[in-house]
Amino acid sequence: MNKATNITWQTTKIDKKQRQAYFGHKSAVLWFTGLSGSGKSTLAVEVERQLFEHHVNSYVLDGDNVRFGLNQNLGFSAEDRTENIRRIGEVAKLFVDAGTIVLTAFISPYREDRRRVRELLDDGEFVEIFVNTPIEVCEKRDVKQLYAKARRGEIKGFTGIDAPYEAPQKPELTIDTSTQTLEESVKQIIDYLSSHHYVPSFQS
């Protein structure tokens, strides 16, 4: 595919800092990563709800939802997974520029892919949240029976079974939803955001 060459980056009259000042909070990417069934989407949706209730401009980008539209042409090969995360990283950066806290819930199994997204953003704008739930717990939660199908060989390249998951080495936050309640996990994230001055302090 030929790449566009005759393009020019257009600047606007309103920048990121002005938008952050207008909304009254910083913008950032909360990058939830972990195995299928670890609780990424559940956490992201509940954190978004609480942020919204406290007038924090926020939005969830969910792995399955994005594959219905933007990334519907991608499969689950290593190459397609990398392209999936590259596109999400670029979209997430646009949200940050717009003054939004964007919460992304993707398995994103490869450290290099996550590192590249971090490098797209300014310091402090990428908050990696490792949802470190044991695979046995993830399998028990699996209503779609994806793990069972993968173990039977009906699904190939399934993360945690016959495809690797490279755990974060220095995430900003680590959460184990098998030992913490949803309320405790969400509070941990909200407390981090307030203590690091992303958002004003409030009771979750």
Rosetta silent file (secondary structure, phi, psi, omega in degrees, C-alpha in Angstrom):
SEQUENCE: MNKATNITWQTTKIDKKQRQAYFGHKSAVLWFTGLSGSGKSTLAVEVERQLFEHHVNSYVLDGDNVRFGLNQNLGFSAEDRTENIRRIGEVAKLFVDAGTIVLTAFISPYREDRRRVRELLDDGEFVEIFVNTPIEVCEKRDVKQLYAKARRGEIKGFTGIDAPYEAPQKPELTIDTSTQTLEESVKQIIDYLSSHHYVPSFQS
SCORE:     score description
SCORE:     0.000 S_00000001
   1 L     0.000  130.502  179.798    0.000    0.000    0.000 S_00000001
   2 L   -74.427  138.763  178.006    1.347    3.402   -0.998 S_00000001
   3 L   -91.000  145.791  177.583    1.796    5.937    1.779 S_00000001
   4 L   -67.220  138.690 -179.493    0.552    9.490    1.431 S_00000001
   5 L  -117.655  -33.996 -175.208    3.373   11.938    0.794 S_00000001
   6 L   -92.560   61.645  179.589    1.795   15.290   -0.028 S_00000001
   7 L  -126.634  154.082 -179.224    0.378   15.950    3.456 S_00000001
   8 L  -135.226  135.512  178.337    1.073   18.649    6.027 S_00000001
   9 L   -70.000  126.358 -179.146    0.434   18.618    9.771 S_00000001
  10 L   -98.027  129.708  177.350   -2.207   21.220   10.614 S_00000001
  11 L   -93.909  157.216  179.291   -1.983   23.080   13.917 S_00000001
  12 L  -115.129  171.559 -178.762   -4.972   24.411   15.835 S_00000001
  13 L   -91.116   -5.266  177.758   -5.482   27.509   17.947 S_00000001
  14 L  -120.156  122.100 -176.956   -6.374   25.525   21.072 S_00000001
  15 L  -102.371  178.362 -175.675   -3.689   23.314   22.573 S_00000001
  16 H   -60.037  -43.312 -178.697   -3.699   20.449   25.053 S_00000001
  17 H   -64.223  -36.835  177.300   -2.863   22.583   28.078 S_00000001
  18 H   -65.200  -39.756  178.753   -5.734   24.932   27.326 S_00000001
  19 H   -66.928  -41.667  178.099   -8.126   22.008   27.116 S_00000001
  20 H   -61.612  -41.649  178.553   -6.816   20.555   30.377 S_00000001
  21 H   -64.120  -38.678 -179.838   -7.278   23.914   32.077 S_00000001
  22 H   -64.392  -43.445 -178.366  -10.809   24.156   30.715 S_00000001
  23 H   -81.024  -19.931  178.037  -11.773   20.707   32.008 S_00000001
  24 L    82.737   22.328  176.375   -9.922   21.151   35.311 S_00000001
  25 L  -159.010  163.010  176.671   -7.843   17.969   35.130 S_00000001
  26 L   -74.106  165.149  171.920   -4.917   16.430   33.264 S_00000001
  27 L  -113.852  149.600 -176.385   -5.361   14.109   30.316 S_00000001
  28 E  -167.280  168.862  172.956   -3.746   10.692   30.091 S_00000001
  29 E  -105.788  121.405  169.847   -4.046    7.122   28.888 S_00000001
  30 E   -95.261  105.178 -171.705   -4.948    4.519   31.500 S_00000001
  31 E   -98.910   99.860  178.411   -3.681    1.421   29.729 S_00000001
  32 E   -83.571  123.428  179.313   -5.266   -1.723   31.205 S_00000001
  33 E  -131.766  144.295 -179.551   -3.359   -4.849   30.148 S_00000001
  34 L   165.108  175.826 -177.796   -3.807   -8.468   31.181 S_00000001
  35 L   -65.564  160.740  172.109   -5.156  -11.828   30.112 S_00000001
  36 L   -59.130  130.325 -179.532   -8.609  -12.348   28.672 S_00000001
  37 L    87.580    2.536 -177.819  -11.006  -12.506   31.613 S_00000001
  38 L   -74.219  -22.585  179.486   -8.671  -10.698   33.993 S_00000001
  39 L   114.780   13.682 -176.347  -11.150   -7.873   34.535 S_00000001
  40 H   -59.527  -53.495 -176.799   -9.747   -5.112   32.329 S_00000001
  41 H   -65.700  -41.294  178.769  -13.018   -3.991   30.761 S_00000001
  42 H   -59.088  -44.624  178.424  -14.985   -4.266   34.010 S_00000001
  43 H   -64.910  -48.194 -176.678  -12.430   -2.067   35.761 S_00000001
  44 H   -59.927  -43.395 -178.419  -12.179    0.450   32.935 S_00000001
  45 H   -64.786  -41.035 -178.667  -15.959    0.872   32.694 S_00000001
  46 H   -73.001  -37.839  175.940  -16.371    1.396   36.438 S_00000001
  47 H   -63.208  -43.548  177.794  -13.447    3.828   36.687 S_00000001
  48 H   -58.944  -43.262 -178.889  -14.918    5.771   33.762 S_00000001
  49 H   -59.315  -44.213 -178.235  -18.311    5.875   35.482 S_00000001
  50 H   -70.849  -37.241  176.018  -16.839    7.320   38.657 S_00000001
  51 H   -63.014  -44.641  179.834  -14.712    9.834   36.779 S_00000001
  52 H   -60.446  -41.755  179.920  -17.753   10.935   34.768 S_00000001
  53 H   -62.585  -24.666  178.668  -19.813   11.360   37.935 S_00000001
  54 L  -104.101   24.008  172.048  -17.135   13.751   39.186 S_00000001
  55 L    63.903   31.509  173.547  -17.116   15.725   35.924 S_00000001
  56 L   -96.028  124.608 -178.530  -13.865   14.279   34.616 S_00000001
  57 L   -69.142  112.363 -172.727  -13.843   14.097   30.818 S_00000001
  58 E  -146.153  160.097 -178.510  -13.196   10.391   30.142 S_00000001
  59 E  -158.526  139.332  178.380  -13.822    7.639   27.581 S_00000001
  60 E   -98.087  130.111  167.784  -13.280    3.857   27.349 S_00000001
  61 E  -106.561  110.011 -176.549  -11.739    2.213   24.291 S_00000001
  62 E   -99.426  143.024 -175.460  -12.532   -1.495   24.629 S_00000001
  63 H   -57.219  -48.465  179.576  -10.696   -4.208   22.715 S_00000001
  64 H   -66.367  -45.027 -176.594  -13.783   -5.993   21.377 S_00000001
  65 H   -59.600  -41.574 -177.854  -15.655   -2.779   20.569 S_00000001
  66 H   -65.583  -30.182  179.587  -12.795   -1.347   18.511 S_00000001
  67 H   -74.631  -10.462  173.388  -12.677   -4.510   16.404 S_00000001
  68 H   -75.396  -24.751 -174.858  -16.268   -3.871   15.300 S_00000001
  69 L  -127.869  -88.597 -174.377  -15.164   -0.721   13.483 S_00000001
  70 L   -49.469  -43.037 -173.958  -11.683    0.790   13.332 S_00000001
  71 L  -114.183   30.494 -177.198   -9.865   -2.552   13.452 S_00000001
  72 L   -67.970  -16.695  179.930  -12.428   -4.868   11.876 S_00000001
  73 L   -89.981    4.522 -177.032   -9.920   -5.859    9.176 S_00000001
  74 L  -104.993  143.395  174.758   -7.410   -7.230   11.706 S_00000001
  75 L   -99.643 -144.872 -175.524   -7.079  -10.787   12.980 S_00000001
  76 L  -126.164   22.399  171.721   -5.064  -12.169   15.885 S_00000001
  77 L   -69.278  165.517  178.703   -1.700  -12.960   14.345 S_00000001
  78 H   -57.806  -39.977 -178.728    1.318  -11.373   16.003 S_00000001
  79 H   -67.280  -42.929 -179.803    1.489   -8.829   13.179 S_00000001
  80 H   -69.049  -35.121  176.377   -2.205   -7.953   13.415 S_00000001
  81 H   -62.289  -42.264  179.134   -2.006   -7.648   17.201 S_00000001
  82 H   -63.534  -43.278  178.872    0.850   -5.180   16.816 S_00000001
  83 H   -66.669  -37.551  176.670   -1.084   -3.152   14.238 S_00000001
  84 H   -56.419  -48.548 -178.254   -4.176   -3.264   16.477 S_00000001
  85 H   -71.612  -34.933  178.124   -2.231   -1.695   19.347 S_00000001
  86 H   -60.478  -46.485 -179.788   -0.464    0.796   17.064 S_00000001
  87 H   -63.208  -43.433 -179.720   -3.807    2.144   15.846 S_00000001
  88 H   -63.254  -39.781  177.794   -5.221    2.292   19.360 S_00000001
  89 H   -58.995  -42.244  179.610   -2.127    4.134   20.536 S_00000001
  90 H   -67.252  -40.491  177.615   -2.622    6.786   17.865 S_00000001
  91 H   -65.631  -43.194  179.452   -6.318    7.147   18.710 S_00000001
  92 H   -60.440  -38.206  178.252   -5.523    7.336   22.429 S_00000001
  93 H   -62.064  -39.104  177.678   -3.014   10.104   21.744 S_00000001
  94 H   -62.819  -39.823  176.854   -5.752   12.118   20.011 S_00000001
  95 H   -62.406  -41.647  178.607   -7.949   11.743   23.086 S_00000001
  96 H   -63.461  -42.206  177.684   -5.113   12.981   25.287 S_00000001
  97 H   -61.842  -28.921 -179.914   -4.606   15.977   23.003 S_00000001
  98 L   -83.290    2.517  176.741   -8.337   16.649   23.382 S_00000001
  99 L    85.635   18.798 -174.361   -7.938   16.859   27.165 S_00000001
 100 L  -104.806  146.343  166.518   -9.555   13.496   27.916 S_00000001
 101 E   -88.892  112.516 -177.710   -8.586   10.668   30.239 S_00000001
 102 E  -105.074  132.091 -178.631   -8.912    7.668   27.928 S_00000001
 103 E  -108.837  119.163 -177.020   -9.108    4.165   29.377 S_00000001
 104 E  -110.905  126.750 -178.994   -7.978    1.373   27.054 S_00000001
 105 E  -115.257   91.146 -178.689   -8.848   -2.253   27.821 S_00000001
 106 L  -133.885  143.103  174.884   -6.752   -4.479   25.540 S_00000001
 107 L   -55.442  -45.131 -179.635   -4.832   -7.668   26.236 S_00000001
 108 L    38.356   70.723 -168.365   -1.883   -6.021   24.436 S_00000001
 109 L   -73.150  -15.286 -172.252    0.381   -9.013   25.107 S_00000001
 110 L  -104.930  128.185 -179.376    3.686   -7.635   23.817 S_00000001
 111 H   -58.559  -40.243 -176.987    5.894   -5.293   25.862 S_00000001
 112 H   -62.474  -39.708  178.839    7.341   -3.704   22.743 S_00000001
 113 H   -63.794  -42.600  179.797    3.892   -2.704   21.489 S_00000001
 114 H   -67.959  -36.325  178.492    3.040   -1.104   24.838 S_00000001
 115 H   -63.109  -39.908 -179.693    6.412    0.637   24.926 S_00000001
 116 H   -64.602  -37.884  177.313    5.771    2.193   21.535 S_00000001
 117 H   -65.412  -44.357  178.469    2.451    3.594   22.721 S_00000001
 118 H   -55.953  -39.949 -177.218    4.128    5.045   25.812 S_00000001
 119 H   -72.617  -16.625  175.208    6.677    6.746   23.578 S_00000001
 120 H   -69.568  -22.626 -169.530    3.913    8.427   21.557 S_00000001
 121 L  -108.354  163.250  175.484    2.945   10.392   24.652 S_00000001
 122 L   -73.317  163.558  179.091    4.559   12.951   26.910 S_00000001
 123 L   -54.768  133.747  176.894    6.032   11.923   30.261 S_00000001
 124 L    85.746   -5.221 -177.116    3.349   10.926   32.722 S_00000001
 125 L   -91.016   -8.878  178.897    0.611   10.558   30.123 S_00000001
 126 E  -114.203  111.563 -179.649    0.812    6.752   29.896 S_00000001
 127 E  -110.927  104.208 -178.014   -0.346    4.957   33.039 S_00000001
 128 E   -83.833  123.622 -179.006    0.133    1.211   32.629 S_00000001
 129 E  -117.009  107.035 -177.830   -2.253   -0.805   34.788 S_00000001
 130 E   -86.740  110.535  177.759   -1.356   -4.495   34.936 S_00000001
 131 E   -88.363   90.310 -168.059   -4.463   -6.523   35.768 S_00000001
 132 L   -92.314   65.571 -179.667   -2.487   -9.462   37.135 S_00000001
 133 L   -94.105  130.097 -177.854   -5.246  -12.013   37.622 S_00000001
 134 L   -55.939  145.805 -176.230   -4.125  -15.689   37.621 S_00000001
 135 H   -61.653  -31.631  179.693   -4.999  -17.613   34.476 S_00000001
 136 H   -62.590  -38.217  178.433   -6.947  -20.205   36.497 S_00000001
 137 H   -69.432  -42.622  179.065   -9.302  -17.451   37.676 S_00000001
 138 H   -58.941  -41.009 -179.683   -9.592  -16.013   34.161 S_00000001
 139 H   -65.480  -38.674 -179.859  -10.597  -19.444   32.844 S_00000001
 140 H   -65.473  -29.474 -178.949  -13.295  -19.873   35.492 S_00000001
 141 L   -83.546   -7.794 -166.392  -14.816  -16.515   34.480 S_00000001
 142 L   -78.032   87.501 -178.853  -14.786  -17.330   30.767 S_00000001
 143 L   -68.010  -25.344  178.193  -18.461  -17.441   29.801 S_00000001
 144 L   -79.575   -8.214 -179.919  -17.521  -17.578   26.094 S_00000001
 145 L    60.735   32.308 -178.983  -15.476  -20.734   26.762 S_00000001
 146 H   -68.762  -41.133  178.630  -12.573  -19.282   24.774 S_00000001
 147 H   -61.937  -43.535  179.967   -9.930  -20.867   27.003 S_00000001
 148 H   -61.608  -42.269  178.685  -11.606  -24.272   26.702 S_00000001
 149 H   -64.644  -39.455  179.042  -11.750  -23.930   22.925 S_00000001
 150 H   -65.578  -40.287  179.805   -8.095  -22.886   22.838 S_00000001
 151 H   -67.605  -28.257  176.921   -7.071  -25.866   24.959 S_00000001
 152 L   -84.203   -3.795  179.343   -8.964  -28.154   22.560 S_00000001
 153 L    84.246   10.019 -179.452   -7.134  -26.555   19.631 S_00000001
 154 L   -79.884  -22.101  174.891  -10.288  -24.966   18.203 S_00000001
 155 L  -122.333  127.820 -179.927   -8.794  -21.471   18.561 S_00000001
 156 L  -102.183  149.303  176.671   -5.193  -20.878   17.547 S_00000001
 157 L    69.962   35.919 -177.860   -2.894  -18.163   18.871 S_00000001
 158 L   -89.603  124.563 -175.579   -4.856  -17.585   22.097 S_00000001
 159 E   -59.199  128.700  179.061   -2.936  -15.481   24.626 S_00000001
 160 L    96.031  -16.308  179.000   -1.929  -17.478   27.681 S_00000001
 161 L  -110.983  -69.704  178.315   -2.463  -20.859   26.002 S_00000001
 162 L  -121.860   15.804  172.133   -0.509  -21.094   22.743 S_00000001
 163 E  -136.345  146.004 -172.263    0.492  -17.443   22.380 S_00000001
 164 L   -77.609  153.810  165.814    2.640  -15.503   24.869 S_00000001
 165 L  -122.825  119.830 -179.146    1.683  -12.783   27.297 S_00000001
 166 L   -97.686  103.504 -175.682    4.616  -10.563   28.279 S_00000001
 167 L   -65.451  144.794  175.738    3.779   -9.101   31.677 S_00000001
 168 L   -58.384  144.400  179.328    4.744   -5.487   32.382 S_00000001
 169 L   -93.008  -33.535  178.749    8.031   -5.124   34.241 S_00000001
 170 L  -139.048   63.866  178.968    7.419   -1.706   35.793 S_00000001
 171 L   -70.039  154.354  175.409    3.715   -0.864   35.565 S_00000001
 172 L   -67.082  -32.872  179.878    2.421    2.207   37.345 S_00000001
 173 E  -141.497  144.185  172.146   -0.230    0.028   39.017 S_00000001
 174 E  -125.105  131.349 -177.266   -0.750   -3.712   39.550 S_00000001
 175 E  -132.393  134.314  175.890   -4.186   -5.083   40.404 S_00000001
 176 L  -116.068  104.201 -175.464   -5.255   -8.660   41.109 S_00000001
 177 L   -75.096   -1.140  175.056   -9.011   -8.911   40.756 S_00000001
 178 L   -85.671  -17.708 -179.044   -8.948  -12.396   42.318 S_00000001
 179 L  -116.862  -12.113  179.146   -7.927  -10.948   45.694 S_00000001
 180 L  -116.683  143.942  173.146   -9.465   -7.454   45.494 S_00000001
 181 L   -73.274  164.794  176.390  -13.096   -6.499   45.126 S_00000001
 182 H   -59.044  -42.362 -179.793  -14.126   -4.290   42.242 S_00000001
 183 H   -60.551  -44.205  179.605  -14.638   -1.455   44.716 S_00000001
 184 H   -65.168  -41.358 -178.660  -11.121   -1.879   46.158 S_00000001
 185 H   -65.808  -44.105  179.421   -9.537   -2.064   42.702 S_00000001
 186 H   -64.452  -41.312  178.672  -11.327    1.045   41.446 S_00000001
 187 H   -60.944  -39.311  178.525  -10.404    2.942   44.606 S_00000001
 188 H   -59.504  -41.520 -179.228   -6.740    2.026   44.064 S_00000001
 189 H   -71.027  -46.478  179.735   -6.866    3.544   40.581 S_00000001
 190 H   -61.932  -40.980  178.833   -8.789    6.672   41.599 S_00000001
 191 H   -62.445  -39.260  177.482   -6.441    7.204   44.549 S_00000001
 192 H   -62.729  -45.371 -178.478   -3.468    6.967   42.201 S_00000001
 193 H   -63.148  -39.662 -179.300   -4.968    9.527   39.837 S_00000001
 194 H   -75.610  -40.265 -178.717   -5.719   11.978   42.632 S_00000001
 195 H   -69.445  -24.132  177.568   -2.413   11.501   44.490 S_00000001
 196 L  -100.643   12.922  170.488   -0.488   12.077   41.241 S_00000001
 197 L    64.115   31.097  170.784   -2.614   15.156   40.452 S_00000001
 198 L   -77.753  -38.932 -179.297   -4.310   13.861   37.322 S_00000001
 199 L  -134.355  158.191  174.783   -7.704   14.648   38.796 S_00000001
 200 L   -63.516  154.253  178.788   -8.918   16.564   41.859 S_00000001
 201 L   -67.365  136.546  172.531   -9.346   14.471   44.998 S_00000001
 202 L  -155.386  161.021  179.928  -12.762   12.945   45.511 S_00000001
 203 L   -81.915  123.927  176.997  -14.308    9.996   47.330 S_00000001
 204 L   -83.377    0.000    0.000  -14.805    6.985   45.048 S_00000001
